[in-house]
């Protein structure tokens, strides 16, 4: 007998809620890890039973708003203010903030994620070395269209307060952002003035997480 679509929907919802809790509690560090861990605990084996990234992101927001809002808002504000300092430091690379600090959804050890722009493959590594900032290098892969993906150099560094994830992109990606793994749309980002305005207006609040965020962006926001 086939399982009903309603049952698959219920199981996917339970998996999303548990995965969100695992992320907030620090028991999982990424969406994929949280999804697999939640599915294992719930004995879910079918792909149709697993929530996609968009549903998991919604569940994370819901969980944080219900159970962890004051702490999340406080950490968000601190991360955004730290990001402003970092963006001044990397101003030569036209920095853009994205990710959990921008959205207002930090969990666990979420890094401050910055996109930095240069057409020189080793420019950011050289800059970090010149500034005596230790780092770990790797690569990340994003979809840039429905069919194509692109790999980018990634530099991870930290200070006493936060981890930073610096993703190097060619200048053409300033106007042509990669696609978000959450909803498949161009990744939302803020430049320095956009983040500064957000901190002044709503320092610890959500940004770009609801339907109203699909309205045309204001100046300084991508």
C-alpha positions in Angstrom: 0.0 0.0 0.0 1.4 3.4 -1.0 2.0 6.0 1.6 -0.3 9.1 1.4 1.2 12.5 0.3 -0.1 13.9 3.7 2.1 11.4 5.6 5.1 12.4 3.6 4.4 16.0 4.3 4.0 15.4 8.0 7.3 13.4 8.1 9.1 16.1 6.2 7.8 18.7 8.6 8.9 16.7 11.7 12.3 16.2 10.1 12.6 20.0 9.4 11.7 20.9 12.9 14.2 18.4 14.5 16.9 19.5 12.1 16.3 23.1 13.1 16.7 22.2 16.7 19.9 20.3 16.1 21.3 23.4 14.3 20.4 25.8 17.1 21.7 23.4 19.8 25.0 23.0 18.0 24.5 19.2 17.3 24.8 19.8 13.6 26.8 22.4 11.7 25.3 22.5 8.2 21.8 22.0 6.7 22.9 18.7 5.1 24.3 17.4 8.4 21.2 18.4 10.3 18.9 16.9 7.8 20.7 13.6 7.7 21.0 13.4 11.5 17.3 14.3 12.0 16.3 11.7 9.3 18.3 9.0 11.1 16.7 9.8 14.5 13.2 9.6 12.9 14.1 6.5 10.9 13.2 8.2 7.6 14.8 6.7 4.5 12.9 8.0 1.5 14.1 11.2 -0.3 10.5 12.4 -0.4 10.4 12.4 3.4 13.3 14.9 3.7 12.7 18.7 3.8 14.4 20.8 1.2 16.7 23.7 2.1 13.9 26.2 1.8 11.7 24.4 4.3 14.7 23.8 6.6 15.5 27.5 6.6 11.9 28.3 7.4 11.9 25.8 10.3 15.2 27.4 11.6 13.6 30.8 11.6 10.5 29.5 13.4 12.5 27.7 16.0 14.7 30.7 16.8 11.8 33.1 17.0 10.0 30.8 19.4 12.8 29.5 21.7 15.9 31.6 21.3 14.9 35.0 20.0 16.7 37.3 22.6 20.0 35.5 22.2 19.7 35.3 18.4 18.9 39.0 18.1 21.8 39.9 20.4 24.3 37.7 18.6 23.0 39.0 15.2 23.7 42.6 16.2 27.2 41.8 17.4 28.0 39.9 14.2 26.7 42.7 12.0 28.7 45.3 13.9 31.8 43.1 13.6 31.0 42.7 9.9 31.1 46.4 9.4 34.6 46.5 10.8 35.7 43.6 8.6 34.2 45.2 5.5 36.2 48.4 6.1 39.3 46.1 6.5 38.6 44.5 3.2 37.3 47.6 1.4 39.7 47.1 -1.5 37.8 44.0 -2.4 34.3 45.6 -2.6 33.0 43.4 0.2 29.4 42.1 0.4 27.9 40.4 3.5 25.6 37.4 3.1 24.6 34.4 5.1 23.4 34.0 8.7 24.7 37.4 10.1 23.0 39.3 7.3 19.7 37.3 7.5 19.6 37.4 11.3 19.7 33.6 11.8 23.0 32.7 13.3 23.3 29.4 15.0 26.1 27.4 16.6 29.4 28.7 15.3 27.9 30.5 12.2 30.7 32.5 10.6 30.4 36.0 9.2 30.3 35.4 5.5 31.7 38.0 3.1 32.0 37.9 -0.7 35.2 39.6 -1.8 35.8 40.6 -5.4 39.1 40.4 -7.3 40.2 39.1 -10.7 43.6 38.1 -9.3 43.4 34.5 -8.0 45.8 34.9 -5.1 45.1 38.5 -4.2 43.1 37.8 -1.0 45.7 35.2 0.2 48.5 37.7 -0.3 46.5 40.4 1.6 45.9 38.1 4.5 49.6 37.1 4.6 50.7 40.7 4.5 48.3 41.5 7.3 49.5 38.5 9.3 46.1 37.0 9.5 46.3 33.2 9.7 43.7 31.4 7.5 42.6 28.1 6.1 41.9 27.8 2.4 39.5 25.6 0.5 36.9 25.8 -2.3 33.2 26.2 -2.3 30.8 25.5 -5.2 27.7 27.4 -6.1 25.2 27.0 -8.9 25.4 30.0 -11.2 22.5 28.9 -13.5 20.1 26.0 -13.7 22.7 23.9 -15.5 26.1 25.3 -14.5 28.1 25.5 -11.3 31.3 27.5 -10.4 34.0 26.9 -7.8 35.4 29.8 -5.7 38.3 30.1 -3.4 37.3 30.3 0.3 39.4 31.6 3.2 38.5 30.9 6.8 39.9 33.1 9.5 38.9 34.1 13.0 39.5 36.5 15.9 38.6 36.2 19.6 34.9 36.7 18.9 33.9 35.4 15.5 34.8 33.1 12.6 34.9 34.7 9.1 34.3 33.0 5.8 35.7 34.9 2.9 34.7 33.8 -0.5 36.7 35.2 -3.5 34.8 35.9 -6.6 35.6 37.6 -9.9 34.3 41.1 -10.4 31.6 40.0 -12.8 29.9 38.2 -9.9 29.2 41.6 -8.3 26.3 42.0 -10.8 25.7 38.3 -11.4 25.6 36.6 -8.0 25.6 32.9 -7.7 22.3 31.1 -6.8 21.3 30.5 -3.3 21.2 26.8 -2.2 18.1 27.7 -0.2 15.7 28.9 -2.9 17.7 28.9 -6.1 17.5 32.7 -6.5 20.5 35.0 -6.7 22.1 35.2 -3.3 21.0 38.3 -1.4 23.9 40.5 -0.2 24.5 43.9 1.3 27.3 46.3 0.7 28.7 48.4 3.6 26.2 51.2 3.3 23.3 48.7 3.1 24.5 46.9 6.2 25.1 50.1 8.1 21.5 51.2 7.3 20.2 47.8 8.5 22.1 48.1 11.8 20.7 51.5 12.4 17.2 50.5 11.5 16.9 46.9 13.0 20.3 45.8 14.4 19.2 42.3 15.5 16.2 41.6 13.3 15.6 39.4 10.3 16.5 40.5 6.8 15.5 39.0 3.5 13.7 36.0 5.1 10.0 36.8 4.3 7.9 37.5 1.2 8.2 41.2 1.7 11.9 41.0 1.1 11.2 40.2 -2.5 10.2 43.8 -3.1 12.7 45.9 -5.1 15.8 46.5 -2.9 16.7 49.9 -1.6 20.0 51.5 -2.6 23.0 49.7 -1.2 21.1 46.4 -1.0 21.4 43.6 -3.6 
